Amino acid sequence: MNLPTGPRETLSLAELQSLIDTMYSRKDEARGIDGTFMWLMEEIGELAGALRDGKPDELAAEFADVLAWLATIANVAGIDLQQAVLEKYGNGCPGCGDMVCCCDLATKP
Amino acid sequence: MNLPTGPRETLSLAELQSLIDTMYSRKDEARGIDGTFMWLMEEIGELAGALRDGKPDELAAEFADVLAWLATIANVAGIDLQQAVLEKYGNGCPGCGDMVCCCDLATKP
């Protein structure tokens, strides 16, 4: 996948998966889901650290890393992230059904 | 944010953040980043379980949940996920610089 050059204003979840597929799937298929999940966990830890005391650009980079590893695991597992999100959240909160969630704060939506 | 009705073929990262912002930001701002991160961790655990032995639709739903909680934390923290991904991965692997990563399998890209 080649992204258009120059500033972009949008990146779809499908484009994210395609970009990460081009970049990493060959390696991550060899690594397998378990090994790739371990890298995701490392990034989750780094995100936690950056949420605690990271500069904004460091925090943004950690979010990007978590998304990239999540996308590569979805690629290896054959999951369409865009379809998954639209099916679960596209018509409202899966808990209460409203577009502005009214589930109790202590319950999982 | 109102998503157009009917089948959709695309959802941008910005639309994902906007959708989740409408649905959950009021609650998650009250909950705070630490409390919201705990819910993300619970979803990460459920994703691990579904990767192990979930049916495809269950696995897709767990990916959607992780993305939703990640998006809501990004919203509370004021991070633009789309911009973050494009800046870090839009021009190639941040490790080797290539569009098809050639970093060693044992190293973090």
Backbone of each chain as ProteinMPNN parsed JSONL, in Angstrom:
{"seq_chain_A": "MNLPTGPRETLSLAELQSLIDTMYSRKDEARGIDGTFMWLMEEIGELAGALRDGKPDELAAEFADVLAWLATIANVAGIDLQQAVLEKYGNGCPGCGDMVCCCDLATKP", "coords_chain_A": {"N_chain_A": [[0.843, -1.205, 0.0], [0.6, 2.137, -0.915], [0.73, 5.208, 0.565], [-0.787, 8.297, -0.279], [1.321, 11.032, -1.094], [2.268, 13.998, 0.771], [0.376, 16.206, 2.964], [-2.112, 14.539, 4.862], [-5.529, 14.187, 5.695], [-7.078, 12.257, 6.675], [-7.347, 8.889, 7.827], [-8.413, 5.775, 7.35], [-9.686, 2.988, 9.284], [-9.405, 0.687, 7.795], [-7.389, 1.461, 6.024], [-5.348, 1.839, 7.86], [-4.992, -0.835, 8.713], [-4.146, -1.937, 6.279], [-1.818, -0.506, 5.715], [-0.206, -1.294, 7.88], [-0.192, -3.971, 7.421], [1.275, -4.185, 5.017], [3.695, -3.286, 6.012], [4.424, -4.95, 8.198], [3.266, -7.57, 8.27], [4.493, -9.852, 7.157], [6.625, -10.354, 8.877], [5.232, -10.591, 11.308], [3.493, -12.681, 10.948], [5.301, -14.743, 10.886], [6.252, -14.529, 13.457], [4.027, -15.079, 14.952], [0.824, -15.074, 16.71], [0.947, -15.136, 19.549], [3.572, -14.294, 20.201], [3.532, -11.793, 19.004], [1.56, -10.558, 20.447], [2.854, -10.227, 22.861], [4.585, -8.112, 22.275], [2.677, -6.136, 21.897], [1.791, -5.913, 24.51], [4.053, -4.85, 25.735], [4.059, -2.335, 24.56], [1.67, -1.346, 25.571], [2.382, -1.021, 28.216], [4.271, 1.017, 27.921], [2.601, 3.013, 27.003], [1.06, 3.428, 29.293], [3.017, 4.53, 30.965], [3.621, 6.89, 29.552], [1.165, 8.175, 29.678], [1.19, 8.817, 32.295], [3.445, 10.573, 32.692], [4.392, 11.583, 30.247], [5.533, 13.703, 27.523], [3.405, 15.55, 25.229], [3.985, 14.795, 22.496], [5.375, 12.44, 22.842], [3.462, 10.883, 24.099], [1.519, 10.737, 22.075], [2.953, 9.208, 20.212], [3.148, 6.79, 21.559], [0.456, 5.985, 21.67], [0.135, 5.599, 18.916], [1.851, 3.437, 18.514], [0.592, 1.395, 20.008], [-1.79, 1.159, 18.546], [-0.712, 0.308, 16.11], [0.408, -2.221, 16.734], [-1.886, -3.518, 17.581], [-3.315, -3.506, 15.199], [-1.685, -5.129, 13.624], [-1.902, -7.586, 14.886], [-4.618, -8.036, 14.492], [-4.546, -8.281, 11.721], [-3.022, -10.65, 11.409], [-4.754, -12.395, 12.655], [-6.912, -12.243, 11.001], [-8.997, -10.389, 11.222], [-11.316, -7.81, 10.525], [-10.985, -4.658, 11.41], [-12.425, -2.27, 11.071], [-14.994, -3.107, 10.275], [-15.592, -4.55, 12.56], [-15.729, -2.561, 14.576], [-17.794, -0.924, 13.585], [-19.911, -2.712, 13.614], [-20.184, -3.244, 16.344], [-20.304, -0.754, 17.675], [-21.465, 1.078, 15.975], [-24.171, 1.636, 15.931], [-24.804, 2.701, 18.344], [-24.252, 2.654, 21.931], [-23.203, -0.511, 23.009], [-24.159, -1.383, 25.426], [-26.393, 0.205, 26.497], [-27.615, 1.07, 24.224], [-27.919, 3.688, 23.43], [-26.782, 6.691, 21.682], [-25.437, 8.525, 23.207], [-23.981, 7.306, 25.839], [-25.789, 5.905, 28.544], [-25.318, 4.109, 30.481], [-24.695, 2.904, 33.805], [-22.039, 4.397, 35.654], [-20.369, 2.657, 36.976], [-20.681, 0.273, 35.745], [-19.827, -1.924, 33.061], [-19.979, -0.706, 29.817]], "CA_chain_A": [[0.0, 0.0, 0.0], [1.317, 3.412, -0.916], [-0.082, 6.337, 0.985], [-0.515, 9.498, -1.068], [2.286, 11.93, -0.458], [1.72, 15.276, 1.211], [-0.45, 16.13, 4.177], [-3.363, 13.788, 4.788], [-6.437, 14.569, 6.768], [-7.856, 11.123, 7.143], [-6.808, 7.531, 7.688], [-9.476, 4.859, 7.795], [-9.195, 1.781, 9.965], [-8.97, -0.248, 6.745], [-6.084, 1.926, 5.546], [-4.388, 1.513, 8.928], [-4.663, -2.268, 8.637], [-3.417, -2.201, 5.042], [-0.472, 0.06, 5.902], [0.538, -2.14, 8.819], [-0.035, -5.262, 6.743], [2.431, -4.037, 4.124], [4.926, -3.028, 6.777], [4.81, -5.898, 9.246], [2.602, -8.879, 8.348], [5.421, -10.942, 6.845], [7.342, -10.651, 10.115], [4.355, -10.953, 12.43], [2.985, -14.036, 10.707], [6.384, -15.638, 11.314], [6.352, -14.413, 14.918], [2.825, -15.683, 15.508], [-0.025, -14.186, 17.512], [1.406, -15.053, 20.938], [4.766, -13.442, 20.273], [3.156, -10.43, 18.634], [0.792, -10.031, 21.586], [3.832, -9.795, 23.867], [5.024, -6.761, 21.897], [1.556, -5.233, 22.198], [1.779, -5.67, 25.962], [5.14, -3.912, 26.037], [3.609, -0.997, 24.158], [0.641, -0.928, 26.526], [3.122, -0.522, 29.369], [4.862, 2.318, 27.577], [1.487, 3.972, 26.97], [0.735, 3.763, 30.69], [4.057, 5.442, 31.442], [3.482, 8.189, 28.886], [-0.039, 8.819, 30.228], [1.564, 9.33, 33.618], [4.344, 11.738, 32.68], [4.991, 11.827, 28.932], [5.215, 14.926, 26.775], [2.336, 15.245, 24.272], [4.429, 14.069, 21.304], [5.72, 11.08, 23.273], [2.185, 10.2, 24.353], [0.926, 10.444, 20.761], [3.726, 8.119, 19.604], [2.789, 5.532, 22.243], [-0.858, 5.593, 21.147], [0.345, 5.085, 17.558], [2.457, 2.103, 18.626], [-0.43, 0.44, 20.446], [-2.669, 0.941, 17.396], [0.012, -0.461, 15.09], [0.5, -3.627, 17.162], [-3.251, -4.057, 17.564], [-3.66, -3.726, 13.788], [-0.943, -6.26, 13.068], [-2.51, -8.807, 15.436], [-5.874, -8.214, 13.753], [-4.186, -8.796, 10.394], [-2.622, -12.063, 11.515], [-5.942, -13.158, 13.061], [-7.93, -12.147, 9.951], [-10.137, -9.592, 11.689], [-11.512, -6.496, 9.905], [-11.232, -3.765, 12.55], [-13.466, -1.307, 10.715], [-16.278, -3.824, 10.343], [-15.812, -4.923, 13.96], [-16.159, -1.373, 15.323], [-19.113, -0.487, 13.101], [-20.936, -3.661, 14.063], [-20.415, -3.202, 17.797], [-20.555, 0.601, 18.193], [-21.995, 1.958, 14.93], [-25.578, 1.991, 16.149], [-25.004, 3.132, 19.724], [-23.55, 1.915, 22.988], [-23.691, -1.896, 23.075], [-24.799, -1.636, 26.715], [-27.713, 0.838, 26.642], [-28.197, 1.317, 22.908], [-27.987, 5.122, 23.123], [-25.575, 7.278, 21.101], [-24.737, 9.06, 24.375], [-24.154, 6.191, 26.779], [-26.396, 6.211, 29.831], [-25.037, 3.013, 31.423], [-24.143, 3.348, 35.074], [-20.592, 4.619, 35.57], [-19.646, 1.517, 37.555], [-20.868, -0.936, 34.938], [-19.151, -1.902, 31.76], [-20.957, -0.481, 28.748]], "C_chain_A": [[0.87, 1.244, 0.0], [0.364, 4.52, -0.497], [0.225, 7.514, 0.065], [0.493, 10.381, -0.334], [1.595, 13.23, -0.053], [0.826, 15.092, 2.416], [-1.745, 15.368, 3.927], [-4.244, 14.233, 5.941], [-7.166, 13.38, 7.341], [-7.103, 9.813, 6.931], [-7.899, 6.616, 8.214], [-8.847, 3.684, 8.541], [-8.736, 0.748, 8.942], [-7.603, 0.151, 6.199], [-5.0, 1.656, 6.585], [-3.993, 0.045, 8.838], [-3.838, -2.592, 7.396], [-1.975, -1.689, 5.142], [0.381, -0.856, 6.768], [0.745, -3.542, 8.238], [1.19, -5.231, 5.83], [3.727, -4.009, 4.921], [5.377, -4.233, 7.606], [4.246, -7.316, 9.141], [3.551, -10.041, 8.098], [6.173, -11.354, 8.109], [6.408, -11.188, 11.197], [3.681, -12.293, 12.22], [4.037, -15.062, 11.128], [6.481, -15.671, 12.84], [5.182, -15.101, 15.607], [2.08, -14.729, 16.433], [0.516, -14.042, 18.936], [2.597, -14.105, 21.071], [4.442, -11.993, 19.948], [2.379, -9.772, 19.768], [1.728, -9.545, 22.697], [4.354, -8.387, 23.558], [3.92, -5.738, 22.165], [1.545, -4.904, 23.683], [2.891, -4.711, 26.375], [4.722, -2.479, 25.687], [2.528, -0.457, 25.088], [1.312, -0.364, 27.785], [3.733, 0.843, 29.109], [3.784, 3.398, 27.487], [1.114, 4.397, 28.39], [1.745, 4.761, 31.245], [3.911, 6.838, 30.849], [2.233, 8.924, 29.355], [0.265, 9.441, 31.577], [2.407, 10.599, 33.505], [5.014, 12.018, 31.332], [4.643, 13.198, 28.377], [4.17, 14.566, 25.719], [2.808, 14.461, 23.047], [4.851, 12.641, 21.645], [4.442, 10.259, 23.488], [1.514, 9.81, 23.029], [1.631, 9.261, 20.114], [3.392, 6.782, 20.259], [1.403, 5.05, 21.837], [-0.706, 4.986, 19.752], [0.919, 3.672, 17.603], [1.428, 1.058, 19.038], [-1.378, 0.126, 19.28], [-1.995, 0.072, 16.346], [0.088, -1.943, 15.475], [-0.867, -4.285, 17.196], [-3.658, -4.387, 16.127], [-2.93, -4.939, 13.236], [-1.481, -7.577, 13.624], [-3.834, -9.085, 14.731], [-5.596, -8.771, 12.364], [-3.855, -10.278, 10.452], [-3.839, -12.93, 11.839], [-7.074, -13.081, 12.036], [-9.175, -11.39, 10.361], [-10.148, -8.228, 11.007], [-11.912, -5.508, 11.01], [-12.389, -2.805, 12.286], [-14.857, -1.924, 10.846], [-16.616, -4.16, 11.798], [-16.343, -3.737, 14.762], [-17.555, -0.941, 14.893], [-20.205, -1.425, 13.585], [-21.234, -3.503, 15.547], [-20.843, -1.823, 18.284], [-21.273, 1.519, 17.201], [-23.427, 2.403, 15.146], [-25.874, 2.406, 17.58], [-24.232, 2.255, 20.683], [-24.086, 0.482, 23.055], [-24.35, -2.245, 24.407], [-26.227, -1.113, 26.755], [-28.39, 1.121, 25.307], [-28.25, 2.777, 22.51], [-26.693, 5.609, 22.477], [-24.77, 8.007, 22.171], [-25.014, 8.081, 25.508], [-24.767, 6.644, 28.106], [-26.254, 5.026, 30.793], [-24.498, 3.601, 32.717], [-22.625, 3.412, 34.98], [-19.802, 3.405, 36.036], [-19.779, 0.238, 36.723], [-20.123, -0.793, 33.625], [-20.199, -1.675, 30.686], [-20.978, -1.687, 27.796]], "O_chain_A": [[1.773, 1.38, 0.826], [-0.671, 4.741, -1.125], [1.375, 7.707, -0.328], [0.499, 10.454, 0.895], [0.478, 13.517, -0.485], [0.551, 13.969, 2.839], [-2.389, 15.544, 2.893], [-3.764, 14.602, 7.013], [-7.807, 13.486, 8.386], [-6.332, 9.661, 5.984], [-8.263, 6.681, 9.388], [-7.648, 3.426, 8.44], [-7.782, 0.011, 9.193], [-6.757, -0.705, 5.94], [-3.876, 1.29, 6.242], [-2.808, -0.289, 8.88], [-2.933, -3.424, 7.451], [-1.037, -2.357, 4.708], [1.53, -1.155, 6.443], [1.737, -4.208, 8.534], [2.03, -6.13, 5.864], [4.722, -4.631, 4.547], [6.573, -4.507, 7.705], [4.708, -8.197, 9.865], [3.442, -11.089, 8.735], [6.34, -12.542, 8.384], [6.753, -12.127, 11.914], [3.333, -12.974, 13.184], [3.703, -16.12, 11.661], [6.758, -16.714, 13.433], [5.324, -15.64, 16.705], [2.622, -13.718, 16.88], [0.539, -12.935, 19.473], [2.622, -13.233, 21.938], [5.006, -11.074, 20.542], [2.522, -8.575, 20.017], [1.429, -8.57, 23.386], [4.542, -7.574, 24.463], [4.19, -4.619, 22.603], [1.317, -3.759, 24.072], [2.702, -3.866, 27.25], [5.001, -1.538, 26.431], [2.475, 0.742, 25.361], [0.867, 0.639, 28.344], [3.713, 1.719, 29.974], [4.019, 4.552, 27.847], [0.88, 5.577, 28.654], [1.371, 5.723, 31.915], [4.057, 7.84, 31.548], [2.227, 10.153, 29.427], [-0.32, 10.455, 31.957], [2.107, 11.598, 34.159], [6.086, 12.622, 31.286], [3.609, 13.779, 28.707], [4.054, 13.398, 25.347], [2.11, 13.552, 22.598], [4.699, 11.736, 20.825], [4.365, 9.092, 23.102], [1.007, 8.698, 22.884], [0.978, 8.399, 19.526], [3.357, 5.753, 19.584], [1.186, 3.85, 21.674], [-1.34, 3.978, 19.439], [0.519, 2.811, 16.819], [1.396, -0.039, 18.481], [-1.727, -1.033, 19.055], [-2.632, -0.802, 15.757], [-0.141, -2.816, 14.639], [-1.002, -5.467, 16.881], [-4.272, -5.424, 15.873], [-3.503, -5.702, 12.458], [-1.512, -8.58, 12.911], [-4.14, -10.234, 14.41], [-6.328, -9.636, 11.882], [-4.346, -11.067, 9.644], [-3.948, -14.06, 11.362], [-8.084, -13.77, 12.177], [-10.278, -11.701, 9.91], [-9.114, -7.565, 10.918], [-13.048, -5.529, 11.484], [-13.222, -2.559, 13.158], [-15.764, -1.343, 11.443], [-17.77, -4.068, 12.216], [-17.29, -3.88, 15.535], [-18.401, -0.628, 15.732], [-21.301, -0.983, 13.928], [-22.385, -3.613, 15.97], [-21.655, -1.718, 19.204], [-21.65, 2.633, 17.564], [-23.853, 3.426, 14.61], [-27.032, 2.461, 17.994], [-23.64, 1.247, 20.298], [-25.297, 0.282, 23.148], [-25.02, -3.272, 24.52], [-27.165, -1.869, 27.011], [-29.592, 1.38, 25.258], [-28.59, 3.089, 21.369], [-25.632, 5.022, 22.687], [-23.548, 8.101, 22.061], [-26.113, 8.029, 26.059], [-24.331, 7.625, 28.709], [-26.969, 4.94, 31.791], [-23.909, 4.682, 32.715], [-22.0, 2.587, 34.314], [-18.698, 3.152, 35.553], [-19.083, -0.748, 36.964], [-19.836, 0.309, 33.157], [-21.206, -2.381, 30.648], [-21.736, -1.695, 26.827]]}, "seq_chain_B": "MNLPTGPRETLSLAELQSLIDTMYSRKDEARGIDGTFMWLMEEIGELAGALRDGKPDELAAEFADVLAWLATIANVAGIDLQQAVLEKYGNGCPGCGDMVCCCDLATKP", "coords_chain_B": {"N_chain_B": [[-22.037, 13.16, 17.271], [-23.394, 11.93, 14.297], [-23.547, 8.979, 12.632], [-23.804, 8.23, 9.194], [-26.735, 6.543, 8.066], [-27.323, 3.113, 7.097], [-25.335, 0.724, 5.177], [-21.849, 1.052, 5.704], [-18.661, 1.677, 4.329], [-16.335, 2.592, 5.236], [-14.442, 3.832, 8.01], [-12.933, 6.368, 9.531], [-10.018, 6.998, 11.593], [-10.383, 9.396, 12.893], [-13.154, 9.634, 12.808], [-13.805, 7.436, 14.35], [-12.801, 8.298, 16.845], [-14.467, 10.505, 17.235], [-17.017, 9.354, 17.281], [-16.805, 7.724, 19.572], [-16.263, 9.681, 21.378], [-18.671, 11.142, 21.478], [-20.24, 9.112, 22.55], [-19.076, 8.285, 24.992], [-17.345, 10.169, 26.306], [-18.199, 11.987, 28.28], [-18.726, 10.377, 30.479], [-16.222, 9.15, 30.769], [-14.452, 11.2, 31.217], [-15.248, 11.94, 33.727], [-14.599, 9.611, 35.063], [-11.887, 9.507, 34.76], [-8.427, 9.181, 33.617], [-6.909, 7.085, 34.783], [-8.822, 5.296, 35.872], [-10.217, 4.702, 33.559], [-8.261, 3.493, 32.071], [-7.996, 1.121, 33.445], [-10.313, -0.245, 32.636], [-9.658, -0.578, 29.951], [-7.574, -2.387, 30.264], [-8.941, -4.611, 31.203], [-10.364, -5.254, 28.916], [-8.264, -5.875, 27.214], [-7.427, -8.246, 28.351], [-9.66, -9.832, 27.806], [-9.491, -9.841, 25.043], [-7.139, -11.323, 24.715], [-8.029, -13.805, 25.627], [-10.002, -14.356, 23.685], [-8.445, -14.49, 21.407], [-7.187, -16.826, 21.901], [-9.23, -18.836, 22.038], [-11.633, -17.917, 20.906], [-14.693, -17.529, 18.972], [-14.904, -16.307, 15.565], [-16.672, -14.003, 15.444], [-16.838, -13.267, 18.111], [-14.174, -12.692, 18.631], [-13.771, -10.51, 16.899], [-15.475, -8.66, 18.148], [-14.113, -8.251, 20.54], [-11.75, -7.031, 19.667], [-12.939, -4.674, 18.753], [-13.832, -3.596, 21.166], [-11.399, -3.088, 22.515], [-10.323, -1.149, 20.808], [-12.266, 0.845, 21.155], [-11.993, 1.548, 23.873], [-9.363, 2.408, 23.855], [-9.619, 4.603, 22.155], [-11.256, 6.24, 23.703], [-9.635, 6.859, 25.857], [-7.634, 8.243, 24.519], [-9.17, 10.42, 23.713], [-9.801, 11.616, 26.222], [-7.239, 12.266, 26.983], [-6.565, 14.061, 25.062], [-5.393, 13.413, 22.581], [-4.791, 13.073, 19.11], [-5.503, 10.421, 17.304], [-5.312, 9.672, 14.6], [-3.526, 11.55, 13.471], [-1.353, 10.911, 15.051], [-0.719, 8.272, 14.248], [-0.182, 8.643, 11.517], [2.014, 10.349, 11.66], [3.92, 8.731, 12.924], [4.004, 6.286, 11.5], [3.374, 6.797, 8.853], [5.269, 7.301, 6.902], [6.785, 5.066, 6.649], [8.38, 2.253, 8.33], [9.156, 3.056, 11.655], [11.516, 2.09, 12.653], [13.361, 1.019, 10.621], [12.758, 2.55, 8.443], [11.743, 1.665, 6.053], [8.988, 0.814, 3.823], [8.237, -1.818, 3.794], [8.969, -3.478, 6.48], [12.298, -4.103, 7.501], [13.586, -4.594, 9.799], [15.353, -6.507, 12.274], [13.914, -9.592, 13.361], [13.912, -10.02, 16.094], [14.19, -7.568, 17.212], [12.672, -4.519, 18.318], [10.592, -2.826, 16.122]], "CA_chain_B": [[-21.764, 12.725, 15.889], [-24.324, 10.964, 13.744], [-23.037, 8.252, 11.477], [-24.831, 8.006, 8.174], [-27.386, 5.239, 8.194], [-27.061, 2.183, 6.009], [-24.003, 0.113, 5.199], [-20.711, 1.949, 5.518], [-17.481, 0.925, 3.922], [-15.121, 3.163, 5.817], [-14.512, 4.575, 9.263], [-11.595, 6.906, 9.78], [-9.653, 7.073, 13.011], [-11.02, 10.599, 13.444], [-14.57, 9.311, 13.023], [-13.843, 6.541, 15.524], [-12.659, 9.123, 18.06], [-15.647, 11.351, 17.381], [-18.119, 8.469, 17.688], [-16.599, 7.308, 20.96], [-16.369, 10.907, 22.171], [-20.108, 11.361, 21.689], [-20.836, 8.037, 23.326], [-18.495, 7.971, 26.308], [-16.396, 11.104, 26.927], [-18.753, 12.586, 29.495], [-18.5, 9.424, 31.565], [-14.811, 8.807, 30.959], [-13.787, 12.344, 31.847], [-15.566, 11.829, 35.159], [-13.902, 8.421, 35.568], [-10.463, 9.816, 34.757], [-7.591, 8.31, 32.778], [-6.503, 5.868, 35.495], [-9.959, 4.384, 35.943], [-10.545, 4.272, 32.202], [-7.188, 2.566, 31.662], [-8.315, -0.183, 34.045], [-11.28, -0.917, 31.754], [-8.899, -1.013, 28.771], [-6.824, -3.601, 30.621], [-9.887, -5.73, 31.241], [-10.661, -5.622, 27.525], [-7.059, -6.519, 26.68], [-7.487, -9.626, 28.836], [-10.702, -10.538, 27.049], [-8.943, -10.051, 23.692], [-6.198, -12.449, 24.809], [-8.836, -15.023, 25.709], [-10.669, -14.612, 22.401], [-7.403, -14.917, 20.459], [-6.884, -18.224, 22.223], [-10.281, -19.815, 21.679], [-12.911, -17.276, 20.576], [-15.235, -17.62, 17.621], [-14.544, -15.095, 14.827], [-17.467, -12.828, 15.793], [-16.441, -12.875, 19.469], [-12.848, -12.079, 18.509], [-13.966, -9.181, 16.3], [-16.076, -7.782, 19.165], [-13.083, -7.893, 21.523], [-10.921, -6.011, 19.018], [-13.721, -3.423, 18.749], [-13.83, -3.055, 22.529], [-10.072, -2.519, 22.808], [-10.229, 0.103, 20.047], [-13.156, 1.839, 21.753], [-11.403, 2.056, 25.116], [-8.169, 3.158, 23.477], [-10.082, 5.878, 21.61], [-11.794, 7.113, 24.75], [-8.488, 7.368, 26.621], [-7.028, 9.275, 23.666], [-10.042, 11.6, 23.804], [-9.623, 12.266, 27.524], [-5.868, 12.795, 27.026], [-6.4, 15.086, 24.029], [-4.491, 12.936, 21.52], [-5.383, 12.802, 17.804], [-4.948, 9.111, 16.922], [-5.004, 9.676, 13.172], [-2.284, 12.315, 13.309], [-0.281, 10.166, 15.722], [-0.329, 7.133, 13.403], [0.434, 9.136, 10.274], [3.34, 10.892, 11.956], [4.901, 7.698, 13.288], [4.073, 5.17, 10.548], [2.93, 7.208, 7.522], [6.366, 7.342, 5.925], [7.576, 3.841, 6.74], [8.675, 1.724, 9.657], [9.987, 3.997, 12.426], [12.818, 1.492, 12.951], [14.252, 0.93, 9.456], [12.388, 3.559, 7.455], [11.182, 1.056, 4.841], [7.549, 0.528, 3.851], [8.194, -3.223, 4.223], [9.969, -3.459, 7.554], [13.405, -5.057, 7.405], [14.231, -4.7, 11.12], [15.532, -7.882, 12.736], [12.686, -10.092, 13.991], [14.028, -9.97, 17.547], [14.24, -6.185, 17.694], [11.415, -3.781, 18.209], [10.655, -1.875, 15.004]], "C_chain_B": [[-22.815, 11.712, 15.447], [-23.688, 10.287, 12.542], [-24.156, 8.13, 10.46], [-25.446, 6.627, 8.361], [-27.039, 4.365, 6.986], [-25.641, 1.661, 6.064], [-22.918, 1.157, 4.945], [-19.528, 1.095, 5.113], [-16.227, 1.44, 4.601], [-15.417, 3.862, 7.123], [-13.105, 5.061, 9.531], [-11.294, 6.881, 11.273], [-10.269, 8.305, 13.656], [-12.506, 10.354, 13.714], [-14.737, 8.379, 14.22], [-13.749, 7.37, 16.806], [-13.896, 9.972, 18.302], [-16.859, 10.54, 17.859], [-18.003, 8.115, 19.171], [-16.66, 8.522, 21.896], [-17.829, 11.196, 22.502], [-20.661, 10.363, 22.702], [-20.356, 8.007, 24.78], [-17.696, 9.079, 27.001], [-16.906, 11.704, 28.234], [-18.497, 11.664, 30.685], [-17.008, 9.226, 31.844], [-13.999, 9.974, 31.503], [-14.039, 12.323, 33.349], [-14.782, 10.692, 35.802], [-12.397, 8.683, 35.676], [-9.662, 8.797, 33.974], [-7.247, 7.015, 33.511], [-7.63, 4.836, 35.521], [-10.335, 3.852, 34.573], [-9.518, 3.271, 31.694], [-7.437, 1.169, 32.244], [-9.316, -0.96, 33.182], [-10.582, -1.396, 30.479], [-8.154, -2.313, 29.071], [-7.735, -4.822, 30.69], [-10.198, -6.215, 29.823], [-9.468, -6.31, 26.866], [-7.04, -7.995, 27.114], [-8.517, -10.45, 28.07], [-10.242, -10.796, 25.61], [-7.983, -11.236, 23.69], [-6.964, -13.77, 24.841], [-9.486, -15.374, 24.381], [-9.664, -15.032, 21.329], [-7.068, -16.382, 20.666], [-7.979, -19.159, 21.724], [-11.634, -19.181, 21.35], [-13.372, -17.587, 19.164], [-14.913, -16.305, 16.898], [-15.355, -13.858, 15.229], [-17.152, -12.34, 17.211], [-15.083, -12.16, 19.43], [-12.959, -10.666, 17.931], [-14.516, -8.202, 17.333], [-15.042, -7.369, 20.206], [-12.093, -6.879, 20.941], [-11.638, -4.661, 19.04], [-13.7, -2.783, 20.129], [-12.48, -2.426, 22.871], [-9.909, -1.188, 22.073], [-11.075, 1.196, 20.684], [-12.546, 2.422, 23.031], [-10.117, 2.84, 24.846], [-8.554, 4.548, 22.964], [-10.581, 6.806, 22.717], [-10.663, 7.655, 25.626], [-7.783, 8.456, 25.821], [-7.857, 10.554, 23.716], [-9.818, 12.352, 25.109], [-8.238, 12.922, 27.601], [-5.602, 13.841, 25.947], [-5.438, 14.702, 22.914], [-5.281, 12.618, 20.255], [-4.755, 11.524, 17.252], [-4.504, 9.08, 15.462], [-3.671, 10.37, 12.9], [-1.103, 11.546, 13.908], [0.22, 9.019, 14.851], [0.372, 7.616, 12.139], [1.835, 9.683, 10.539], [4.354, 9.791, 12.22], [5.076, 6.64, 12.204], [3.789, 5.571, 9.099], [4.02, 7.201, 6.47], [7.265, 6.119, 5.994], [7.788, 3.421, 8.179], [9.555, 2.704, 10.434], [11.356, 3.419, 12.802], [13.771, 1.582, 11.771], [13.937, 1.958, 8.381], [11.751, 2.992, 6.197], [9.678, 0.846, 4.969], [7.304, -0.948, 4.164], [9.342, -3.395, 5.212], [11.049, -4.522, 7.361], [14.198, -5.092, 8.713], [14.371, -6.191, 11.466], [14.285, -8.323, 13.512], [12.719, -9.944, 15.514], [14.046, -8.543, 18.087], [12.882, -5.527, 17.534], [11.533, -2.807, 17.049], [10.521, -0.439, 15.52]], "O_chain_B": [[-23.087, 10.745, 16.158], [-23.335, 10.94, 11.56], [-25.318, 7.949, 10.821], [-24.774, 5.675, 8.759], [-26.52, 4.853, 5.982], [-24.838, 2.095, 6.89], [-23.057, 2.025, 4.083], [-19.414, -0.066, 5.508], [-15.178, 0.799, 4.55], [-16.5, 4.413, 7.32], [-12.191, 4.263, 9.734], [-12.195, 6.759, 12.104], [-10.637, 8.274, 14.83], [-13.047, 10.811, 14.721], [-15.679, 8.51, 15.001], [-14.524, 7.168, 17.74], [-14.326, 10.139, 19.444], [-17.619, 10.981, 18.721], [-18.975, 8.196, 19.921], [-17.056, 8.405, 23.055], [-18.18, 11.46, 23.652], [-21.441, 10.716, 23.586], [-21.139, 7.735, 25.69], [-17.391, 8.944, 28.186], [-16.139, 11.903, 29.177], [-18.102, 12.115, 31.76], [-16.585, 9.144, 32.997], [-12.984, 9.774, 32.169], [-13.156, 12.646, 34.143], [-14.353, 10.798, 36.951], [-11.722, 8.155, 36.56], [-10.136, 7.696, 33.695], [-7.291, 5.944, 32.905], [-7.419, 3.659, 35.23], [-10.727, 2.693, 34.436], [-9.853, 2.325, 30.981], [-7.125, 0.161, 31.609], [-9.192, -2.173, 33.015], [-10.872, -2.483, 29.981], [-8.108, -3.222, 28.242], [-7.353, -5.921, 30.288], [-10.285, -7.415, 29.564], [-9.64, -7.22, 26.055], [-6.68, -8.875, 26.332], [-8.279, -11.609, 27.731], [-10.557, -11.834, 25.027], [-8.006, -12.057, 22.774], [-6.592, -14.731, 24.168], [-9.522, -16.54, 23.989], [-9.985, -15.831, 20.449], [-6.709, -17.089, 19.724], [-7.693, -20.158, 21.064], [-12.67, -19.829, 21.498], [-12.567, -17.869, 18.277], [-14.673, -15.291, 17.553], [-14.789, -12.771, 15.345], [-17.195, -11.139, 17.48], [-14.878, -11.154, 20.11], [-12.314, -9.739, 18.42], [-14.084, -7.051, 17.393], [-15.09, -6.245, 20.706], [-11.649, -5.972, 21.645], [-11.023, -3.63, 19.312], [-13.566, -1.566, 20.25], [-12.432, -1.345, 23.457], [-9.417, -0.216, 22.645], [-10.65, 2.35, 20.747], [-12.576, 3.633, 23.246], [-9.824, 3.819, 25.532], [-7.907, 5.543, 23.291], [-10.352, 8.014, 22.671], [-10.732, 8.794, 26.086], [-7.379, 9.476, 26.379], [-7.302, 11.651, 23.757], [-9.664, 13.573, 25.111], [-8.076, 13.985, 28.199], [-4.528, 14.443, 25.92], [-4.746, 15.558, 22.363], [-6.324, 11.968, 20.32], [-3.615, 11.537, 16.789], [-3.454, 8.53, 15.133], [-2.81, 9.846, 12.194], [-0.006, 11.532, 13.35], [1.426, 8.809, 14.723], [1.397, 7.063, 11.739], [2.739, 9.494, 9.726], [5.507, 9.889, 11.801], [6.185, 6.144, 12.006], [3.953, 4.747, 8.199], [3.733, 7.105, 5.277], [8.376, 6.127, 5.463], [7.427, 4.132, 9.117], [10.59, 3.137, 9.927], [12.251, 4.156, 13.218], [14.858, 2.148, 11.887], [14.761, 2.21, 7.502], [11.266, 3.75, 5.357], [9.151, 0.717, 6.075], [6.272, -1.292, 4.74], [10.513, -3.45, 4.837], [10.752, -5.687, 7.094], [15.337, -5.558, 8.741], [13.592, -7.021, 10.998], [13.678, -7.528, 14.23], [11.679, -9.763, 16.147], [13.931, -8.337, 19.295], [12.061, -5.939, 16.714], [12.488, -2.033, 16.997], [10.55, 0.505, 14.731]]}, "name": "protein", "num_of_chains": 2, "seq": "MNLPTGPRETLSLAELQSLIDTMYSRKDEARGIDGTFMWLMEEIGELAGALRDGKPDELAAEFADVLAWLATIANVAGIDLQQAVLEKYGNGCPGCGDMVCCCDLATKPMNLPTGPRETLSLAELQSLIDTMYSRKDEARGIDGTFMWLMEEIGELAGALRDGKPDELAAEFADVLAWLATIANVAGIDLQQAVLEKYGNGCPGCGDMVCCCDLATKP"}
